[in-house]
Amino acid sequence: MTDPVIEAEGLGLHYRRRGGARALRDCTFALPAGRVVAVVGPNGAGKSSLLALAAGLLRPTEGRIEAPPRERLAYVAQDKPLYGQLTVAETLRMGRELNPGRWDAAVAESIVAAGPLPSKARVRSLSGGQRTRLALALALGKRPEVLLLDEPMADLDPLARHELMGALMADAAEHGTTVVMSSHILTELEGVCDHLLLVQDGRIRLDGPIDELIAAHTLLTGPVADLAPHTVVDSRTTGRQLTALIRREGPVEGLWETTEPSLEELLLAHLRTPEGAPA
C-alpha cells in the first residue's frame, strides 16, 4: 500500500452540546493516496463527522487524525453551503481569488457549463441539483490533492448523477486525486470506488481495498453444517438449507455451492451482524 494520505488512530468524537453523545469511537484506519474511497454505513453511523474531522472542521476528543492541510484539500458538505447572494459567476470568481496559484478555471467552468448554470443566476435561486454542481465545480477548480465528498450526488437525477460522476472520476484519474466519498447508493459506489471504509455505530467495521475484501469472503449455500474454522459474518437458514457469508480461514470443504459476493452482499452481511465479525 502507498503511504496513507489520511490516517487515524484511536479517533473519537463526543458532542458535548448533545449530552456527550458519541459520534465516533476508537477509529483506526489508513487511506492510501490516489484511491477512490467509499465511506459507507447507515444513517447516524458517523460518516459526516469523520469527513468533517478529516477536513479540519472538527477537532477530535480522543486519538488523532492526520490529513493534508486545507490548501491541498477540498470538502463538499452534505448541505452544500454556498453564499446565496452571490451569482454563479461571482462564486467562481471567489473560488479563483481564494485559491491563487492553484485555481483551474477550465475545469470549474466546464462543470458549470454542462449544467448549464446561468452565470448571472444567484445561488439562492438554484435548485438542489444545481447547487451540487456549483459546489463540485468549486471543489475541483481548487485542484485539490484530496477531495472529500459527503453524499455528493443525493440531489441529482440519475442522468445528471451519471454524467457528473463520470466527469469527477475522469478528472481524479487524470490528476491522481484521492477521492473520499460517502453515499447511501451502493450501485453508485461499486463501479467507481476501489477502497472501502465501512462505519457502523461510530466504529470502523472494514477498511481495505475492495477487491481484497471481496476476495477474502465467500458466499456459501448448502446443507446446515459446522463452518469452523471460518469466521461467519452472517448466516440464514431456510429449512435444511444454509446461506452464509464467511471470511475464509483456509480452503472451504464440504458440499457447498460457493460464489464470490458482490459489494452490496458484503456490506449488507456485515451491517446485519450487530456485534460485527473481525475486520
N, C-alpha and C positions, 0 to 999 in steps of 0.2 A: 504494500500500500504506500502511496505517496505520502509526504508529510501532511499532517492534518491542517486544514485551513480554519476549522472551528473545533475546539477541543474543550470538554468539560469534565470535571472530576468532583464527585460528591455534591453536585449542584442542587441547591434547594431555594425555594422562594415562598415566603409567607406574606400574605396580605394583611397587614396589621389593622387596616381600616375595615376589614371584613371579619373581625373577630378572630384573627390569627389563622384564617383558612390557608391551607397549604395548596399552592398551585403546582409545585414540583418538589420532589424529594429524592436525594441520593442518586442523581442522574450522572452517569459517566458514559461518555461516548467520544468518538473521534470521526470527523467528517473529512474525507480526502479532497484535495484540490482538484478542480477540473471535472467534478462529477455533477450529475443532476440528482439531487437528494429528495426523496419523497418523505415528508413528515406526516404520518397518518395516525389516527386514533379517534375515539368517539368525542362528542361534544363535551367540553369541560375537562378533557384529559390533560391539558397544559400546553397544547401546541402553540397557541398565540403567545403565551407567556415565555415559552422557550425562544421563539423568534425575536421577541422584544428584548430579551436578555442578550441574545447574540448581536442585536443591533445597537446595544448600549443604551437603550431607553429605560431599562430597569436594572437595578443592582441586586445581585443575589444576596440572600440572607444566610446562605450556607454554601460552602465549597467555592469553586471558581469556574469561570468560562473565559476562554481566550478566543478572540476573533479579530479580524483586521480592523484598523481604525476607520472612522466614519468616512473619511475622504476616499477610501478604497472600497466602500460598501454602500449598497443601495437597499432600501427597505420599503416595501409596499404593504401597508397595514390593511386589515380586512375592511375597514370603513373608508379607505382611500381618502384621507384628509387632504383637502386642497383649499386654496383661497377662493371662496365663492365669488368675490367681487372682481377678480381678475378675468380677463378674456383668455381664450386658448393661446393666442399669440403671446400675450403678456406672461402667461405661465411658462411657456417655453423660453422666453427671454430671461425670466427669473432663474430657470434652471441653468442657462448659459452663464449668467453673471455669478451664480453661487458656486460654479464649478469651473473656474478659469483654468485653462490648460488641459482639461480632461473632456470638455463637452463635445459630443458628437452630434452636431446639428442634423446631419443627413439621416441618421437612424431615428432620431426623435421625430423629425418631420415626416418620415416615411410611415411611421406607425400612426400618426395623427391623420395623414392624408388618406390612408387606407380605410378610415372610419366611414365616410370622411367627417371630420370635425370642422365646422366653420371657424375660421381664425378669429372672427370678431365676437363669437358667442361667449357669454360669460359662463363661468364654471357652474354657478348655481342653477343655470338653465339646462344643464346637461342631464341626460338620463344616467342611470347607474352604470350601464354598459359603456357609455361614452366617458364617464369619469374614470372607469377602469382603464380604458385605452389611453387616456391622457396621463394617468399615474404611471402606467408601464412605459410610456414614452419618456417621461421624466427620469425614471429609473434606468432605462437602457441608455438614454442620452448622457448620463453621468459616466458611462463606460466603466462600471464597477468591476472589481475582481470577484466580488461575491454579491449575489443578488438574492435577497430574502423576500419571499412572496407568501403572504398569508391569505389563503383562499382566493387566489388572484382572478379566477375565471367565473366566480359564482354569479356575477351579474350579467354574463354574456349569454346570448342564444347559442345553440350548438354550432351553427355555421361560423359565427364570429369567434367562438372559442377555439374551433379547429384552426382557423386562419391565424389567429393571434398566437396560439401555442406553437404553430409551425414556425412563425417568424421569430418567436422567442428562442426556440431550440436551435434554429439555424444560426442566429446571432451568437448564442452561447458557444456553439461548436466552433464557429469561426474565430472567436476571441479567447477561447479557453476559460470562459466564465464559469465559476462554481454557482450553481442554482440550488437553493434550498427552498422547497415549495410544499406548503401544506394544502391538502384538499380532501374533500369527502367523496370525490368522484374517482373511484378506483380505476375505472377504464381509462380515465384521462391520464393517470399516472403510469399505468402498466406499459404503455408504448414508448414513453419518453424518459423515465427515470431509471437510473442504474444503481442507486444506493437507497437503502431503506432505513428509516428511523421510526419505529413503532412506539407510540406513547400511550400509556393507559394508567389512569389513576395517579397521574403525576410522576410515573416511573417510566424508565426506558425498558421496553419488553424485547425489542430486537434492534440490532444495529449491525449493518453489514451490506456488502454488495448483494443486489437482488438475485443475481444468477447463482451465487454461492449459497445464499439462504434457501432458495428453492431446491438446489441440488442436494442439500443436507436433509431435506424432508422427503417422505414418500407417503402417498395416499394408498392405503390398503383396503381391500374388500375381500371378505371371506368368512369362513365359519368362526364362531366365537372361540377364542383361544388366548393363551397367555402370550403377551407380546414382549416379555423380558428377553434380552436386556435393553431393548429400545425404550426411548423416552416417549410416552404417549402424550401428545399435545391435546388432542381432542378425539373423542370416540362416541359413536352412536350405534345402538343395537336395535335391529328390527327382526323380531323372531329369532332365528338362528344365524342371522347374517350380521356381521360386524363391519362397520366402516370407520377407519381410524386414520388420523394423520400422525405420523411418528417422526422423530429425529432418530436417524439410524445410528446404531452402535455396532457396526459390522454388517455382514450380509443378512438379508431377510430370508428366513427359511420357513417352509410350510406351504400349504395350498392357498396362497394369496394371489389375488389379482393386484398388481402394483402399477401405479401411474405416477407421473410427476405432477404435483399440484400446480394450479395456476396461482398467480399472486393473490387474487381475490380469495381463493380457498385457503391459502396460507394465512392471510391476515384474519379472516373470519374465524378460523380454528383457534388461533392464539387469543383473539378477543373473547371467544366464548368460554375460555378457561379462566375462571375468576382468579385463582392463585398464580396462574402462569406456569408454563414449562420453562426449564432453564434456557436462557437465551444463548 
